[in-house]
């Protein structure tokens, strides 16, 4: 299906934090005025801010936090198409989208072709299993909303099965592999869930064993050692078993095997040890990629093709003055979407692209209701460690910045108030 409309066609692939923000910005600036045709493609009909997926997995996130792409597109003057990109023809300036099937296998939407004048790749990242035996077959992942909901369903079923079991087999063992922000935040969230279940009378926290396995000798390598140690102490206080300096060599149906020969029993196994861009991106019609499939971009976020840009986790963006690239964080995706939207507007007006400069505002890790730790970066104050209530407020403000970018200030304020009232009347944990 190729559109013959003469308007400049902007196609955005991937509706994560970066993709949805830039689609919304360009829809308001160009689509509303009829200056361009803006289209967003995503394999899911709804959006959830990726840093919140651990709350989805634990069942503690309110479902109202989901954003319907079609509704967002209607309000902000861009088009949404459901589908998964499978190929690219740079000469014809076309992308190919695979068919969409129902759960029963019925073809709902046939294979399609969309043409573009400007293509923005923002497909995010997936877990990097490093080809470790059994990981793909036996671990759960939190790369997408669908995976997070799948984990939440298995979690509830496992709790129910554990609760109904005999004393000999009642303990539920959950092993999280990887002690980055996702793994650490998920462990604290799951501990909070076990407390809630005890209140509801379904389970007791002593019947759930939480374990984190990490190859490095420190939690949270993105944080300074002092904050990582503070986080470690908090997790130990919660009774979470930390196995640091342990490299996973195999995962089976009921256990995780480490390099030193230890076999750790596990009913549920979650993989959160590293990321990469989707494998199909290394075959995108000759576009340059790095070893983890990210599209290599320059300081204007342009790939090796003048008409194709990349933002978010799927982009290998240079970070001047540092050894590596810009880290795959939500704040980077937010900044890149803002910069590239200005460049594309300039592009249509014959102007120059805007150079992207990553501003590191620090790292924050939320440990559920227990605490939040992190460090803030600033030109005037350097690096400042924060924790507790202040850190929690700053952590929540990052999400509010994302909401403001896609909803505006008034709608974000109304959604925040609505959620406050809803949470006071509904259960704190999803049990279905």
C-alpha positions as CSV (number, residue, x, y, z in Angstrom):
1,X,0.0,0.0,0.0
2,X,1.8,3.2,-1.2
3,X,0.3,6.6,-0.6
4,X,0.7,9.0,-3.6
5,X,0.0,12.1,-1.6
6,X,2.5,14.9,-2.5
7,X,3.0,16.0,1.1
8,X,6.3,15.2,2.7
9,X,6.0,11.8,4.3
10,X,7.5,11.3,7.7
11,X,7.4,7.7,8.9
12,X,8.3,6.9,12.5
13,X,8.9,3.2,13.4
14,X,8.5,2.4,17.0
15,X,6.2,4.1,19.5
16,X,8.3,4.1,22.7
17,X,9.3,7.2,24.6
18,X,11.3,8.7,21.7
19,X,8.9,7.6,18.9
20,X,5.7,8.7,20.5
21,X,7.1,12.0,21.6
22,X,8.5,12.9,18.2
23,X,5.3,11.8,16.4
24,X,3.3,14.0,18.8
25,X,5.6,17.0,18.3
26,X,5.7,16.7,14.5
27,X,1.9,16.1,14.4
28,X,1.3,19.3,16.2
29,X,3.9,21.3,14.2
30,X,3.5,19.9,10.7
31,X,0.6,17.5,10.5
32,X,-1.9,20.0,12.0
33,X,-0.9,22.7,9.4
34,X,-0.9,20.2,6.5
35,X,2.8,20.7,5.9
36,X,3.6,17.0,6.1
37,X,2.0,13.6,6.6
38,X,3.2,12.1,9.9
39,X,2.8,8.3,10.5
40,X,3.7,6.2,13.5
41,X,4.1,2.4,13.2
42,X,4.1,0.1,16.2
43,X,3.5,-3.6,16.8
44,X,1.3,-2.8,19.9
45,X,-1.9,-0.8,20.0
46,X,-0.9,0.9,23.3
47,X,2.0,2.6,24.9
48,X,3.5,2.4,28.4
49,X,6.6,4.3,29.4
50,X,9.3,1.6,29.4
51,X,10.8,2.4,32.8
52,X,7.4,1.5,34.3
53,X,7.3,-2.0,32.8
54,X,8.6,-3.5,36.1
55,X,5.4,-2.1,37.7
56,X,3.3,-3.7,35.0
57,X,5.1,-7.0,35.6
58,X,4.4,-6.8,39.4
59,X,0.8,-5.8,38.8
60,X,1.1,-2.5,40.7
61,X,0.7,-0.1,37.8
62,X,-2.7,1.4,37.1
63,X,-3.9,0.3,33.7
64,X,-5.0,3.9,33.0
65,X,-1.3,4.7,32.4
66,X,-1.6,3.0,29.0
67,X,-2.0,5.3,26.0
68,X,-4.0,4.2,23.0
69,X,-2.0,5.1,20.0
70,X,-5.1,5.7,17.8
71,X,-6.5,8.2,20.3
72,X,-3.2,10.0,20.7
73,X,-2.8,10.2,16.9
74,X,-6.3,11.6,16.5
75,X,-5.7,14.3,19.1
76,X,-2.3,15.3,17.7
77,X,-2.8,15.1,13.9
78,X,-0.7,12.1,12.9
79,X,-1.7,8.7,11.7
80,X,-1.1,5.4,13.5
81,X,-0.6,2.1,11.8
82,X,-0.5,-1.2,13.7
83,X,2.3,-3.5,12.5
84,X,5.9,-4.7,12.7
85,X,8.5,-3.5,10.3
86,X,10.4,-6.3,8.5
87,X,12.4,-4.7,5.8
88,X,13.7,-1.6,4.0
89,X,14.3,-0.5,0.4
90,X,16.4,2.7,0.6
91,X,16.4,3.2,-3.2
92,X,12.6,3.1,-3.4
93,X,12.4,4.8,0.0
94,X,9.9,2.2,1.2
95,X,9.5,0.1,4.4
96,X,7.9,-3.3,4.5
97,X,5.5,-4.3,7.3
98,X,4.8,-7.9,8.1
99,X,1.2,-9.2,8.4
100,X,-0.7,-8.9,11.7
101,X,-2.4,-12.0,13.1
102,X,-5.0,-12.6,15.8
103,X,-4.3,-14.9,18.8
104,X,-6.0,-17.7,16.9
105,X,-3.7,-17.3,13.9
106,X,-6.2,-15.5,11.6
107,X,-4.6,-12.8,9.4
108,X,-6.1,-9.5,10.4
109,X,-3.9,-7.1,8.3
110,X,-2.0,-8.3,5.2
111,X,1.7,-7.4,4.4
112,X,2.0,-3.7,3.5
113,X,4.4,-1.3,2.0
114,X,4.7,2.4,3.1
115,X,6.8,5.0,1.3
116,X,8.6,7.8,3.1
117,X,10.6,10.9,2.5
118,X,12.0,11.0,6.0
119,X,12.3,7.8,8.1
120,X,12.9,7.8,11.9
121,X,13.9,4.6,13.5
122,X,12.9,4.4,17.2
123,X,12.3,0.7,17.8
124,X,13.9,0.6,21.2
125,X,15.9,-2.4,22.5
126,X,15.4,-6.0,23.5
127,X,17.2,-8.2,26.0
128,X,20.6,-9.4,25.1
129,X,20.8,-13.1,26.0
130,X,24.5,-13.4,25.0
131,X,23.6,-16.8,23.5
132,X,23.6,-18.4,27.0
133,X,22.0,-21.8,26.9
134,X,18.4,-22.0,27.9
135,X,17.8,-18.2,28.5
136,X,15.5,-17.7,25.5
137,X,13.5,-20.9,26.3
138,X,13.1,-20.6,30.1
139,X,13.4,-16.9,31.0
140,X,10.8,-14.2,31.1
141,X,11.7,-10.8,29.6
142,X,10.4,-7.2,30.2
143,X,11.2,-5.6,26.8
144,X,7.6,-4.9,25.8
145,X,4.2,-4.3,27.4
146,X,3.0,-7.7,26.2
147,X,5.9,-9.4,27.9
148,X,5.3,-7.5,31.1
149,X,1.6,-8.5,31.2
150,X,2.6,-12.1,30.4
151,X,5.0,-12.1,33.4
152,X,2.3,-10.6,35.6
153,X,-0.1,-13.3,34.7
154,X,2.4,-16.1,35.4
155,X,3.3,-14.4,38.6
156,X,-0.3,-14.4,39.9
157,X,-0.8,-18.0,38.8
158,X,2.5,-19.0,40.5
159,X,1.4,-17.3,43.7
160,X,-2.0,-19.0,43.6
161,X,-0.4,-22.4,42.9
162,X,2.1,-21.8,45.8
163,X,-0.6,-20.8,48.2
164,X,-2.7,-23.9,47.4
165,X,0.3,-26.3,47.7
166,X,1.4,-28.4,50.7
167,X,3.9,-27.2,53.2
168,X,6.7,-29.1,51.4
169,X,6.3,-27.3,48.1
170,X,4.8,-24.0,49.1
171,X,7.8,-21.8,48.7
172,X,7.9,-19.7,45.4
173,X,11.3,-19.0,44.1
174,X,11.8,-16.0,41.8
175,X,15.3,-15.4,40.3
176,X,16.2,-12.1,38.5
177,X,19.3,-12.3,36.4
178,X,20.9,-8.8,36.1
179,X,21.3,-6.2,38.7
180,X,20.9,-3.1,36.6
181,X,18.0,-0.6,37.2
182,X,15.3,-3.0,35.8
183,X,16.4,-6.0,37.9
184,X,16.8,-4.0,41.1
185,X,13.5,-2.1,40.7
186,X,11.6,-5.3,39.9
187,X,13.0,-7.1,42.9
188,X,11.8,-4.3,45.3
189,X,8.4,-4.1,43.5
190,X,7.9,-7.9,43.8
191,X,8.8,-7.7,47.5
192,X,6.1,-5.0,47.9
193,X,3.6,-7.3,46.1
194,X,4.3,-10.2,48.5
195,X,3.5,-7.8,51.4
196,X,0.2,-6.8,49.7
197,X,-0.7,-10.4,49.1
198,X,-0.2,-11.2,52.7
199,X,-2.6,-8.4,53.6
200,X,-5.1,-9.8,51.1
201,X,-4.7,-13.2,52.8
202,X,-3.3,-15.0,49.7
203,X,0.3,-15.6,50.8
204,X,3.0,-14.8,53.3
205,X,6.2,-13.0,52.4
206,X,8.2,-15.8,54.0
207,X,6.9,-18.2,51.3
208,X,8.5,-16.1,48.5
209,X,12.2,-16.2,47.9
210,X,13.7,-13.4,45.8
211,X,17.2,-13.8,44.4
212,X,19.3,-11.4,42.1
213,X,22.2,-12.8,40.2
214,X,24.8,-10.4,38.8
215,X,28.1,-11.1,37.0
216,X,29.6,-7.9,38.3
217,X,30.7,-7.5,41.9
218,X,28.5,-4.4,42.4
219,X,24.9,-3.6,41.9
220,X,23.9,-0.8,39.6
221,X,27.1,0.0,37.6
222,X,25.6,3.2,36.4
223,X,25.5,4.6,39.9
224,X,28.4,5.7,42.1
225,X,29.7,3.0,44.5
226,X,28.3,4.8,47.5
227,X,24.7,4.7,46.2
228,X,25.1,1.2,44.9
229,X,26.1,0.1,48.4
230,X,23.2,1.9,49.9
231,X,20.9,0.1,47.5
232,X,22.5,-3.2,48.3
233,X,22.0,-2.6,52.0
234,X,18.3,-1.9,51.4
235,X,17.8,-5.0,49.4
236,X,19.5,-7.1,52.0
237,X,17.3,-5.6,54.6
238,X,14.2,-6.7,52.6
239,X,15.5,-10.2,52.6
240,X,16.5,-10.4,48.9
241,X,19.3,-12.8,48.3
242,X,22.1,-11.1,46.3
243,X,24.6,-13.3,44.4
244,X,27.2,-10.9,43.0
245,X,30.2,-11.9,40.9
246,X,28.2,-14.9,39.6
247,X,28.1,-15.4,35.9
248,X,25.1,-17.4,34.6
249,X,26.2,-20.2,32.2
250,X,22.8,-22.1,31.7
251,X,19.2,-21.8,32.5
252,X,16.9,-24.8,32.8
253,X,13.2,-25.3,33.4
254,X,13.6,-25.2,37.2
255,X,17.0,-23.7,37.9
256,X,19.8,-21.2,37.1
257,X,23.3,-22.5,36.8
258,X,26.3,-20.2,37.6
259,X,30.0,-20.5,36.5
260,X,31.1,-21.7,39.9
261,X,28.9,-24.7,39.8
262,X,26.0,-23.4,42.0
263,X,22.5,-24.5,41.0
264,X,19.8,-22.0,42.1
265,X,16.2,-23.4,42.1
266,X,13.8,-21.0,40.4
267,X,10.0,-21.2,39.6
268,X,10.1,-17.9,37.7
269,X,13.3,-16.6,36.0
270,X,13.6,-13.0,34.7
271,X,16.3,-11.9,32.4
272,X,17.4,-8.3,32.7
273,X,21.2,-8.5,32.0
274,X,22.0,-6.3,29.0
275,X,20.3,-5.0,25.9
276,X,20.7,-4.9,22.1
277,X,18.7,-3.5,19.2
278,X,16.5,-6.1,17.4
279,X,18.4,-8.6,15.3
280,X,16.6,-7.7,12.1
281,X,18.1,-4.2,12.2
282,X,21.5,-5.6,11.1
283,X,20.0,-6.4,7.7
284,X,18.5,-3.0,6.9
285,X,19.6,-2.5,3.4
286,X,23.2,-1.7,4.2
287,X,22.7,0.8,7.0
288,X,25.7,0.8,9.4
289,X,25.2,-0.9,12.7
290,X,27.4,-1.7,15.7
291,X,28.0,-5.0,17.4
292,X,24.7,-4.9,19.3
293,X,22.7,-4.0,16.1
294,X,22.2,-0.3,16.9
295,X,22.1,2.1,14.0
296,X,25.2,4.2,14.0
297,X,24.3,7.9,13.8
298,X,26.2,11.2,13.7
299,X,25.8,14.3,15.9
300,X,22.6,15.2,14.1
301,X,21.1,11.7,14.7
302,X,21.4,10.9,11.0
303,X,22.4,7.4,9.9
304,X,24.6,6.5,6.9
305,X,21.5,7.4,4.8
306,X,20.7,11.1,4.5
307,X,16.9,10.4,4.7
308,X,17.0,8.0,7.7
309,X,17.5,9.0,11.4
310,X,17.6,6.9,14.6
311,X,16.8,7.9,18.2
312,X,16.4,6.1,21.5
313,X,17.9,2.7,22.5
314,X,18.3,1.6,18.8
315,X,20.7,4.4,18.1
316,X,24.5,4.3,18.6
317,X,24.9,8.0,19.3
318,X,28.4,9.5,19.9
319,X,29.0,11.1,23.3
320,X,31.9,13.5,22.9
321,X,34.4,13.4,25.8
322,X,33.4,9.9,26.8
323,X,34.6,6.4,25.9
324,X,31.2,5.0,24.9
325,X,28.0,6.2,23.2
326,X,25.1,8.0,24.8
327,X,23.6,5.6,27.4
328,X,20.2,4.0,26.6
329,X,18.1,6.0,29.1
330,X,14.7,7.5,29.0
331,X,16.2,11.0,29.4
332,X,18.3,10.5,26.3
333,X,15.3,9.4,24.3
334,X,13.4,12.5,25.5
335,X,16.2,14.8,24.5
336,X,16.7,13.1,21.1
337,X,13.0,13.3,20.2
338,X,13.1,17.1,21.0
339,X,16.2,17.7,19.0
340,X,15.3,15.6,16.0
341,X,11.8,17.2,15.7
342,X,13.5,20.6,15.3
343,X,15.8,19.2,12.7
344,X,13.0,17.7,10.7
345,X,11.0,21.0,10.8
346,X,14.2,22.7,9.6
347,X,14.6,20.1,6.9
348,X,11.2,20.8,5.4
349,X,12.0,24.6,5.4
350,X,15.5,24.2,3.8
351,X,17.3,24.9,7.1
352,X,20.2,23.1,8.8
353,X,19.8,20.1,11.2
354,X,20.3,20.7,14.9
355,X,23.2,19.0,16.6
356,X,22.3,16.8,19.5
357,X,24.1,17.2,22.8
358,X,23.4,14.7,25.6
359,X,22.7,16.4,28.9
360,X,23.2,13.9,31.7
361,X,20.9,14.7,34.6
362,X,22.0,11.7,36.6
363,X,20.5,8.3,37.5
364,X,17.7,7.3,39.7
365,X,16.5,3.9,40.9
366,X,13.1,3.5,42.7
367,X,12.8,0.7,45.2
368,X,9.1,0.6,45.4
369,X,7.5,2.1,48.5
370,X,10.8,1.6,50.4
371,X,13.1,4.3,49.0
372,X,14.6,5.9,45.9
373,X,18.3,6.5,45.4
374,X,20.3,8.3,42.8
375,X,22.6,11.0,41.8
376,X,21.8,14.3,40.1
377,X,24.2,16.0,37.7
378,X,24.4,19.7,37.1
379,X,26.8,22.3,35.7
380,X,26.8,24.2,38.9
381,X,26.7,21.5,41.6
382,X,28.6,18.6,39.8
383,X,27.3,15.3,41.1
384,X,25.0,15.2,44.1
385,X,23.8,12.0,45.8
386,X,20.2,12.0,46.9
387,X,17.8,9.6,48.4
388,X,14.5,9.1,50.1
389,X,11.5,11.5,49.4
390,X,13.5,14.0,47.4
391,X,14.8,11.3,45.1
392,X,11.3,9.9,44.7
393,X,9.9,13.2,43.7
394,X,12.7,13.7,41.1
395,X,12.1,10.1,39.8
396,X,8.4,10.8,39.3
397,X,9.1,14.1,37.6
398,X,11.0,12.2,34.8
399,X,7.7,10.4,34.0
400,X,5.8,13.7,34.2
401,X,8.2,15.2,31.7
402,X,7.3,12.4,29.3
403,X,3.6,12.8,29.9
404,X,3.8,16.6,29.3
405,X,5.6,15.9,26.0
406,X,2.8,13.8,24.8
407,X,-0.3,15.2,26.6
408,X,0.6,18.8,27.5
409,X,0.5,20.4,31.0
410,X,-3.3,20.5,31.5
411,X,-4.1,17.0,30.4
412,X,-1.1,15.7,32.5
413,X,-2.4,17.5,35.6
414,X,-5.9,16.0,35.0
415,X,-4.6,12.5,34.5
416,X,-2.5,12.8,37.7
417,X,-5.6,13.9,39.7
418,X,-7.7,11.1,38.1
419,X,-5.1,8.5,39.0
420,X,-4.9,9.7,42.6
421,X,-8.7,9.3,43.1
422,X,-8.7,5.9,41.2
423,X,-6.0,4.4,43.4
424,X,-7.9,5.3,46.5
425,X,-10.9,3.2,45.4
426,X,-9.2,0.3,43.6
427,X,-7.0,-2.6,44.7
428,X,-3.3,-1.8,44.8
429,X,-2.4,-4.9,42.9
430,X,-3.8,-6.5,39.8
431,X,-4.9,-10.0,40.5
432,X,-6.1,-11.2,37.1
